[in-house]
Amino acid sequence: MKIATSSSFIYFVYPFLFDAEKFQERAEAIRAAQWQGREQTLLVWRQQEFPEEDLLAYVQRYLNPPPGTWATAYLWKMDHQPLHSPFGWGADARWNLIIPKKEIPFRWGDVPLNGLTLDGVQLALFSIGVAFLSFATTVKSDDISDWLDFLHYFQFIRGQRKVGIRAQRRTGKDQWEPFFPEPAGGVKEHPQGEGTFGDILESILNTGARIGERHSDNAQPDNKWWSEVFVPGQLMPFAVLYADSTEVTDRQIGELLYRVRNFFPANRVLQPTPDDLSYNHPSLLSYGDKMWFVCTLEGGAFIAVNAPDTDFFRRELPRHLKDQYFLLFLIALHQRFALMSLSQDVSEHWLQREERVQTFERIRDRLLNFTARGYFVQVMQREHHHRVYEKWQQVFQLEQLYQEVNDEVREMHEYALSESTKRLENRLNLLGALIGVPSLVIGFLGINIYNITIKGDGLPLWLTVLLVSLGFAFGGFAWWLLSKR
């Protein structure tokens, strides 16, 4: 089988968390982010709207709120200049993915396909404290083994499994020299033009940092304004693969689906069961004849084998996949990681006894805000879109996760509130004792204090204080005995 490179592509997504209370602050930093060009600074990001085609009205208002209303999400695309400039990301350079035993040439950025252009680098921020950085890529080869290897290895951004990237820039006719993006250290730190994708990713995320927060300003990794929420050092793929072959068997198709849904490399020896090769596997959702959506916890894909060579299937459908279906994937991911973030907040703050009520009130407010504005049962009206969204909800177990987090927050908030109420009652009882015991002792003994309650005969003040203190001691001893019982 060969891959139709004119219709196939892969989005790699880096999900992360940030402080939701600094949502607007991060947005302002991203809007103003600049890289230094040859003669002038390059504005890194250009704000844009989420794709609205086929979205229900209330989902549109959540993603793209009307002007003058409180923003709940932002979407930016890396501008053309910083994306292609050698002083920016240098997407026009010659890029190779370095993996064990070979290198795979690839392209990324605003890649033109058959009638459409991929959105090179996108950054989406949601007010709940979840964000996604996504990268559009294609493999230059039509060899299916190169695509499978690329899909498997490109996920690892910190050099795991001996994975790296290498770039070269043209300096003349048939002349090339090592290149690495300047914001990621350039050839000064990467003299051979080799590094990891994590170096580039971190330089892009630094555009959301304030002065003093950038990772280069401090060697401590805790200085980052973002935190990982998926497998550390790993991306999530969303692949669209059009495979063509004059002769293909059901087993070959089944093995292709099996490899893609597990993101196995091409040389991995397989021993799948008949259920693994079934077209009715739980992770598969059929779209048409020999076309499936693949939905897993690790990522997603669309696989088409010998799709009809028509304008819709080869041009229009890939456009839907890069816009509407990719957006469905991000919305479901945003719900999943928002709920995971809330659950993490619960577990981290439960052990902090001080100000527990205020903390859980804040977590409860975040959950209610998410429930009201970000937890959708339906996103799009069309049947295929809605089926895919339901599949993602099922795979990510959103309903169970939501119920679990909702129960955690409610029960722990109620418990913290009852504990606070008990502490308040104890303080009031103590205050009552401080006022009541002296009054009781003085009243029970009929004590008159000389020159205070009576002008004539009465006990001196020091003796009155002594008697009251003895009353406190007796009452405390009685309280201790009762508490021990």
Secondary structure, DSSP 8 states (H G I E B T S, - for coil): -EE-TTT-EEEEEEEEE--GGGHHHHHHHHHH-EEE-SSSEEE-EEEE----TTB-HHHHHHHS--TTS--SEEEEEE-HHHHHSTTTT-TTSEEEEEETTEEEEEEESS-B-SS-B---EEEEEETTTEEEEEEEEEES--BHHHHHHHHHHTTB-SSGGG-EEEEEEEEETTEEEEE--GGGTHHHH-TTSEE-HHHHHHHHHGGG--TTTSGGG-S-GGG-S-EE-SSTTB-EEEEEEEEE-SS--HHHHHHHHHHHHHT--TT------TTTT-TT-TTEEEEETTEEEEE-SS-EEEEEES---SHIIIIIHHHHIIIIIHHHHHHHHHHHHHHHHHHHHHHHHHT--TTHHHHHHHHHHHHHHHHHHT--S--BSSHHHHHHHHHHHHHTTHHHHHHHHHHHHHHHHHHHHHHHHHHHHHHHHHHHHHHHHHHHHHHHHT--BBTTTBSSS-B-HHHHHHHHHHHHHHHHHHHHHHHH-
